[in-house]
Every structure is written in structure tokens, then in C-alpha cells.
Amino acid sequence: MTISRRNLFVAAGSALLAAAALTPAAAQEDFYKGKRLTVLVNYAAGGPTDVEGRLFAKFVSRHIDGAPGVIVQNMDGAGGLIGTNFLGEIAPKDGTVVGYLTGAAWQSASDQTPRRVDFRTYEFVAYQPGTSVYFARTDIQPGLKDATDIVKAKNLIIGGLGVDNAKDILLRMTAEMLGLKFKYVTGYKGSQGARLALQTGEINFYSESPPSYRAIIEPGMVATGEAIGVFYDPGYNGVSFRVPKQMEGVNLLPFHELYKKAKGTEPSGQLWDAYRTIIALNGAMQRMVVMPPGAPQPAIDAIRKAIAAMSNDKEYQEDCLKTFGFVPEYVIDATVNDQVRKALTVPPEMRTFIHAYAKDVPR
């Protein structure tokens, strides 16, 4: 069949007009239409990551163009590593799965063993700076009435999720810097399991991120006198400290100020250097919204746009304040990928020291 030159021009012009009509906004709208989005949480149900992740899923779904159905899937284990690895190695790379991850940045930066998929190749959609709050049972001998009483504690039992988990490492490091003698029990399946162990007296010292501390520990165990907040990890950019937004209005000192108040000097030494290395990365990117490597750009753009709209949603803000006492602040600009990939680097000598420290488990 012969196609005239005129018809060829008409066909080509129509194709160009159709392509031009598919603007980035239209591509975002079309991408999720008729699809379902899975939000993968890398910790167990009931923990702080899950509480925050479910609120994220509930409200972000209202702002995704195309109105996809959204479900939450928990995949816990190995201190969050199982869910993180699943996202990159097995999950569909078509934009239908997004990870709501905790601890992934530190795990990637500190891990010395090769992975099937390098975490730095994931697609980083957004991240949220954060912190951890450390608390203890008040019935630790000889009794805790003030946060500084922790230096007098006897029979301290620290709980954790896994020897390589940043939470475990920081719990041990801060206790050692304070000169505490302690037992260490790890392997709890998420913070909900560790929290139950603390409530029953199986352990007596633990840490949680602000959503759980402010929503569960503070109005529950602290209000009844069963527990006392001891300190929190300050925000740290490698040069100076700051009060994380989640800790505004909470009557606790950051670790370095609690240390000085209890010991009379500033913290120093190799453990202090290692502690600052971990909080600089883990605190800067405590929560991460991540897609598998190679996820379609329209999907990434659509989720970023939805997070921006969600952040300005007054109902979302009110629900956050009611649920855990603060409104998360997400970094969502187009440079997020570059920021995260550059940050996922720890000096080799420090990585080796922390890796050895994690494996040298107290008996």
C-alpha cells in the first residue's frame, strides 16, 4: 500500500501532538490509574515504623494522581534488613511497590558484605530526619528518679533487635560511655516485642523513635512512673548539634548534655567518634521512602508530588499530632537521590571499627 507524502506528514504531526499532550503531570495521572500500590514496611506491625508507615499510607493514597488502591505489607526481620533486601532484589520494579524503611541508610553504609543489589542503586523518593529516645524502668536498683540516676544503675539489662542494628550499637555505646555495667539481650522481633519485654521486666533499658515514645511510652509507662526518659540522640550534621523537630517540647536532654550533667565532662574518645558517625547518618535519614532500582520516573514523580500534598493536608497534620505528637518533615526535592547516595559513605577505618564493635557482643 502506498502512503502519500501528505498523509505521512499528517500521521507524523498527530504523533507529535499526542506526545506533546502527555505532559509530566498527565504521565503521573495516567501511571497509577487502575493500579494498586503496596507500601512495604521493614519492621513488624505495632512498632514505630509501622505506626508512622500506616499513617503515611493512609494519607498519601489520597493525593496520588490516578487514585490507586494502597495496602501496607510488613516484612520484618534481621533489624529491617529482610524487607530492605526484598525491595531491591525481589519486589516488582514497575512502581507498584514503595518501601517505608527505617535503619536502611546505616545498614548500607556499615555493611562490609557484598549484597546482591547495592542499596545505593535504589531510587530514593524522600527521607525524614529523626532521632531515638532512650528510656529505662524506674525500678532498676537503686531506683531511678532523675535521668542522671542512670549512672548509678545496677543490674541494667539492655534490649535490642540484632547485633548489627544501629539501635543496638547506640544503646551499647552510650551505656559504655556512661560507664554502666550491663547485660545485653537481643533478637527481639521489632520494637513491639522489645517493649513487651521491658514492660514485663525481662529487660529494663531500651530506645524507640519519637512516634512510639510520645504515643505509647510517655503517656503510658512514664506517666505511671514505671519508666523514665533518660536522653535522646541529638541531630548532628558532622559539625554541630541541634534539637530534632520530633523532640521539641519534650523535657529530656540530648546524650552529650546528659553525659556532661552526670559525669561533669564532655564525652570524648573512639566510642564518641563512632556514636557521632552513626547519628549523623541514621538521624539524617531515619525514615526513607524508597523504590527498587529502575523504578519508572513517572512513579517516583507521582509519589513525590503526593508526599508534598500530604504534608500540607490539615487532616494529616492533625492526625500526626494526635497519634505521636509531631508532624513529620519529608525532604522530597529532585536532589534526594544524589544526597542519599553521597551520604551512604563511611570512612573505611570507622566502618571497620564499628563492624568489629557490633560483633564483639558482651557476655
C-alpha positions as CSV (number, residue, x, y, z in Angstrom):
1,M,0.0,0.0,0.0
2,T,1.3,3.5,-1.0
3,I,1.2,6.3,1.6
4,S,1.2,9.8,0.2
5,R,3.7,12.3,1.5
6,R,0.8,14.4,2.8
7,N,-0.7,11.5,4.8
8,L,2.8,10.7,6.1
9,F,3.1,14.3,7.4
10,V,-0.4,14.2,8.9
11,A,0.4,10.9,10.7
12,A,3.7,12.3,12.0
13,G,2.1,15.5,13.1
14,S,-0.6,13.6,15.0
15,A,2.1,11.5,16.8
16,L,4.0,14.6,17.8
17,L,0.8,16.3,19.1
18,A,0.0,13.2,21.1
19,A,3.4,13.1,22.6
20,A,3.3,16.7,23.5
21,A,-0.1,16.3,25.1
22,L,1.5,13.7,27.5
23,T,3.0,16.2,29.9
24,P,4.7,15.1,33.1
25,A,1.6,15.9,35.1
26,A,-0.5,13.8,32.7
27,A,2.0,11.0,32.8
28,Q,1.8,11.0,36.6
29,E,-2.0,10.8,36.5
30,D,-2.0,8.0,34.0
31,F,0.7,6.0,35.7
32,Y,-1.3,4.8,38.7
33,K,-4.8,4.8,37.2
34,G,-6.3,1.3,37.8
35,K,-3.2,0.1,39.7
36,R,-2.6,-0.9,43.3
37,L,0.4,0.4,45.4
38,T,2.0,-1.6,48.1
39,V,3.7,0.3,51.0
40,L,6.4,-2.1,52.3
41,V,7.3,-1.5,56.0
42,N,10.6,-3.2,57.0
43,Y,9.5,-3.7,60.7
44,A,6.7,-5.6,62.4
45,A,3.2,-4.3,63.0
46,G,2.8,-2.2,66.1
47,G,6.3,-0.7,66.1
48,P,7.2,2.9,65.5
49,T,8.0,2.4,61.8
50,D,4.7,0.6,61.3
51,V,2.7,3.3,63.2
52,E,4.2,6.0,61.1
53,G,4.1,4.0,57.9
54,R,0.4,3.2,58.1
55,L,-0.4,6.9,58.7
56,F,1.7,7.7,55.7
57,A,-0.1,5.1,53.5
58,K,-3.5,6.2,54.6
59,F,-2.9,9.9,53.7
60,V,-0.5,9.6,50.7
61,S,-3.1,7.5,48.9
62,R,-5.5,10.5,48.9
63,H,-3.0,12.6,47.0
64,I,-1.7,10.1,44.3
65,D,-2.9,11.0,40.8
66,G,-4.8,8.1,39.4
67,A,-6.2,7.1,42.8
68,P,-4.6,3.7,43.1
69,G,-5.6,1.3,45.9
70,V,-2.9,1.3,48.7
71,I,-2.1,-1.5,51.0
72,V,0.6,-1.9,53.7
73,Q,2.8,-5.0,53.9
74,N,5.1,-5.7,56.9
75,M,8.3,-7.6,56.2
76,D,10.4,-7.6,59.4
77,G,13.5,-9.5,60.4
78,A,17.2,-9.0,60.7
79,G,16.8,-5.5,62.1
80,G,14.8,-4.4,59.0
81,L,17.3,-5.9,56.5
82,I,14.9,-8.6,55.2
83,G,12.4,-6.0,54.0
84,T,15.1,-3.7,52.6
85,N,16.7,-6.5,50.6
86,F,13.4,-7.8,49.4
87,L,12.5,-4.4,48.0
88,G,15.7,-4.3,45.8
89,E,16.0,-8.0,44.9
90,I,12.5,-9.4,44.5
91,A,9.8,-6.7,44.6
92,P,8.4,-5.6,41.2
93,K,10.3,-2.7,39.7
94,D,7.3,-1.3,38.0
95,G,6.4,1.4,40.5
96,T,3.8,-0.6,42.3
97,V,5.9,-1.2,45.5
98,V,7.4,1.6,47.6
99,G,9.4,0.9,50.8
100,Y,8.8,2.8,54.0
101,L,12.1,1.9,55.7
102,T,13.9,2.6,58.9
103,G,17.6,1.9,59.6
104,A,18.4,1.2,55.9
105,A,20.9,4.0,55.5
106,W,23.1,2.9,58.3
107,Q,22.9,-0.8,57.4
108,S,24.0,0.1,53.8
109,A,26.9,2.3,54.9
110,S,28.2,0.0,57.5
111,D,27.7,-3.4,55.8
112,Q,31.0,-4.9,54.7
113,T,29.5,-7.9,52.9
114,P,28.5,-7.7,49.3
115,R,24.8,-7.6,48.5
116,R,23.0,-8.9,45.5
117,V,21.7,-5.4,44.9
118,D,23.7,-2.4,46.1
119,F,21.4,-0.1,48.3
120,R,22.9,2.9,46.6
121,T,21.2,1.9,43.3
122,Y,17.7,2.1,44.8
123,E,15.5,5.0,43.9
124,F,15.2,7.4,46.8
125,V,11.9,9.2,46.7
126,A,12.0,11.1,50.1
127,Y,13.5,10.9,53.5
128,Q,12.8,12.2,57.0
129,P,15.4,13.2,59.7
130,G,14.9,11.5,63.0
131,T,16.2,10.5,66.4
132,S,15.8,7.9,69.1
133,V,14.7,8.3,72.7
134,Y,16.3,6.2,75.4
135,F,14.3,5.2,78.5
136,A,14.6,2.8,81.5
137,R,12.4,1.2,84.1
138,T,12.4,3.2,87.3
139,D,12.8,0.0,89.4
140,I,16.4,-0.6,88.3
141,Q,18.4,-0.7,91.5
142,P,18.9,1.6,93.4
143,G,15.9,3.3,91.8
144,L,15.7,6.0,89.1
145,K,14.1,9.3,90.0
146,D,16.1,11.6,87.7
147,A,17.7,10.9,84.3
148,T,21.2,11.2,85.7
149,D,20.5,8.4,88.2
150,I,21.2,6.1,85.2
151,V,25.0,6.2,86.1
152,K,24.2,4.6,89.5
153,A,22.2,1.8,87.9
154,K,22.9,-1.8,88.9
155,N,21.6,-4.9,87.0
156,L,21.0,-3.0,83.8
157,I,19.7,-5.2,81.0
158,I,19.7,-3.6,77.5
159,G,17.3,-5.0,74.9
160,G,17.9,-5.0,71.2
161,L,16.8,-6.2,67.7
162,G,20.1,-7.5,66.3
163,V,23.8,-7.0,66.9
164,D,24.3,-5.1,63.6
165,N,21.3,-2.9,64.2
166,A,22.1,0.8,64.8
167,K,19.7,0.8,67.7
168,D,21.6,-1.9,69.4
169,I,25.0,-0.4,68.7
170,L,24.0,3.0,70.0
171,L,22.4,1.5,73.2
172,R,25.6,-0.3,74.0
173,M,27.9,2.6,73.1
174,T,26.0,5.2,75.2
175,A,25.9,2.8,78.1
176,E,29.6,2.1,77.9
177,M,30.5,5.8,77.6
178,L,28.5,6.4,80.7
179,G,30.5,3.7,82.5
180,L,27.5,1.4,83.0
181,K,27.7,-2.3,83.6
182,F,25.0,-4.2,81.8
183,K,23.7,-7.4,80.3
184,Y,22.7,-7.4,76.7
185,V,19.7,-9.3,75.3
186,T,19.0,-9.0,71.6
187,G,16.9,-10.6,68.8
188,Y,13.5,-9.2,69.7
189,K,11.2,-9.2,66.7
190,G,10.7,-5.5,66.4
191,S,10.1,-2.8,69.0
192,Q,6.7,-4.1,70.0
193,G,8.4,-7.3,71.2
194,A,11.2,-5.4,73.0
195,R,8.6,-3.1,74.5
196,L,6.7,-6.0,75.9
197,A,9.9,-7.4,77.4
198,L,10.6,-4.1,79.1
199,Q,7.0,-4.0,80.5
200,T,7.5,-7.4,82.0
201,G,10.9,-6.7,83.4
202,E,12.8,-9.0,81.1
203,I,14.9,-6.0,80.0
204,N,15.0,-2.6,81.6
205,F,16.7,-0.2,79.1
206,Y,15.7,0.4,75.5
207,S,15.1,3.1,72.9
208,E,12.4,4.0,70.5
209,S,11.8,6.6,67.8
210,P,9.6,9.5,68.8
211,P,6.3,8.2,67.4
212,S,6.2,5.3,69.8
213,Y,7.9,7.1,72.7
214,R,5.4,10.0,72.5
215,A,2.3,8.0,71.8
216,I,2.9,4.9,73.9
217,I,5.8,5.1,76.4
218,E,5.4,8.7,77.6
219,P,1.6,8.6,78.3
220,G,1.8,5.0,79.5
221,M,4.9,3.9,81.3
222,V,6.4,7.3,82.1
223,A,3.1,8.8,83.2
224,T,2.5,5.9,85.6
225,G,6.1,6.0,87.0
226,E,7.1,2.6,85.6
227,A,9.7,4.2,83.3
228,I,11.7,7.4,82.9
229,G,13.1,9.1,79.8
230,V,16.9,9.3,80.0
231,F,18.2,11.1,76.9
232,Y,17.8,11.3,73.1
233,D,20.2,11.3,70.1
234,P,20.7,14.9,69.0
235,G,20.5,16.0,65.4
236,Y,24.1,16.2,64.1
237,N,25.4,17.4,60.7
238,G,29.1,16.4,61.3
239,V,29.8,19.9,62.8
240,S,27.1,21.0,65.2
241,F,24.2,19.6,67.2
242,R,20.6,20.6,67.0
243,V,17.3,19.6,68.6
244,P,15.3,17.4,66.2
245,K,11.8,18.6,65.4
246,Q,10.3,15.5,67.0
247,M,11.8,16.3,70.4
248,E,10.6,19.9,70.6
249,G,8.6,20.3,73.8
250,V,9.9,17.0,75.3
251,N,11.7,17.6,78.6
252,L,14.8,15.5,78.0
253,L,18.4,16.2,77.4
254,P,20.4,15.1,74.3
255,F,23.0,12.4,75.1
256,H,26.1,14.7,75.2
257,E,24.3,17.1,77.6
258,L,23.1,14.3,79.9
259,Y,26.6,12.9,79.8
260,K,28.1,16.3,80.9
261,K,25.5,16.7,83.6
262,A,26.1,13.2,85.0
263,K,29.9,13.0,84.6
264,G,31.0,16.6,84.8
265,T,33.0,16.5,81.5
266,E,32.3,16.3,77.8
267,P,32.2,12.9,76.1
268,S,35.3,12.0,74.1
269,G,37.2,9.1,72.6
270,Q,36.7,6.5,69.9
271,L,33.2,5.4,71.0
272,W,32.2,9.1,71.0
273,D,33.5,9.5,67.4
274,A,31.7,6.3,66.4
275,Y,28.5,7.4,68.0
276,R,28.6,10.7,66.1
277,T,29.3,8.9,62.9
278,I,26.2,6.8,63.3
279,I,23.8,9.5,64.4
280,A,25.0,11.8,61.5
281,L,23.7,9.2,59.0
282,N,21.0,7.4,60.9
283,G,19.4,10.6,62.2
284,A,19.6,12.4,59.0
285,M,17.7,9.7,57.2
286,Q,15.8,7.8,59.8
287,R,12.8,7.2,57.7
288,M,13.2,6.6,53.9
289,V,10.6,6.4,51.1
290,V,12.3,4.2,48.6
291,M,11.6,2.3,45.3
292,P,13.5,-0.5,43.8
293,P,16.3,0.2,41.3
294,G,15.0,1.1,37.9
295,A,11.5,2.2,39.1
296,P,9.8,4.4,36.4
297,Q,10.4,8.1,36.8
298,P,6.6,8.9,36.5
299,A,6.0,6.7,39.5
300,I,8.7,8.5,41.5
301,D,7.4,11.9,40.4
302,A,3.8,10.9,41.4
303,I,4.8,9.7,44.9
304,R,6.9,12.9,45.5
305,K,4.0,15.1,44.4
306,A,1.7,13.1,46.7
307,I,4.0,13.5,49.7
308,A,4.2,17.2,49.1
309,A,0.4,17.5,49.0
310,M,0.0,15.2,52.0
311,S,2.4,17.3,54.1
312,N,0.1,20.3,53.6
313,D,-3.1,18.3,54.4
314,K,-4.5,19.7,57.6
315,E,-6.2,16.4,58.5
316,Y,-2.9,14.6,58.1
317,Q,-1.2,17.1,60.3
318,E,-3.9,16.8,63.0
319,D,-3.8,13.0,62.9
320,C,0.0,13.1,63.3
321,L,-0.2,15.4,66.3
322,K,-2.9,13.2,67.9
323,T,-1.1,9.9,67.1
324,F,2.5,10.7,68.0
325,G,2.9,14.4,68.9
326,F,4.6,15.9,65.8
327,V,4.2,16.3,62.1
328,P,7.0,14.5,60.0
329,E,9.0,16.7,57.7
330,Y,10.0,15.0,54.4
331,V,12.8,16.1,52.1
332,I,11.3,15.5,48.7
333,D,13.2,17.6,46.1
334,A,14.7,16.3,42.9
335,T,18.2,16.1,44.5
336,V,17.2,13.4,47.1
337,N,18.8,10.6,45.1
338,D,22.2,12.4,44.9
339,Q,22.0,13.5,48.6
340,V,21.4,9.9,49.8
341,R,23.9,8.2,47.6
342,K,26.7,10.7,48.6
343,A,25.7,10.2,52.3
344,L,26.0,6.5,52.2
345,T,29.7,6.6,52.7
346,V,31.5,6.0,56.0
347,P,35.4,6.2,56.2
348,P,36.8,2.6,55.9
349,E,38.6,2.7,59.2
350,M,35.4,3.8,61.1
351,R,33.3,1.3,59.3
352,T,35.8,-1.5,60.3
353,F,35.8,-0.3,64.0
354,I,32.0,-0.2,64.2
355,H,31.7,-3.6,62.5
356,A,34.1,-5.2,64.9
357,Y,32.4,-3.5,67.9
358,A,29.0,-4.8,66.8
359,K,30.3,-8.4,66.6
360,D,32.1,-8.1,70.0
361,V,28.9,-8.9,71.9
362,P,29.1,-8.6,75.7
363,R,28.5,-11.8,77.6
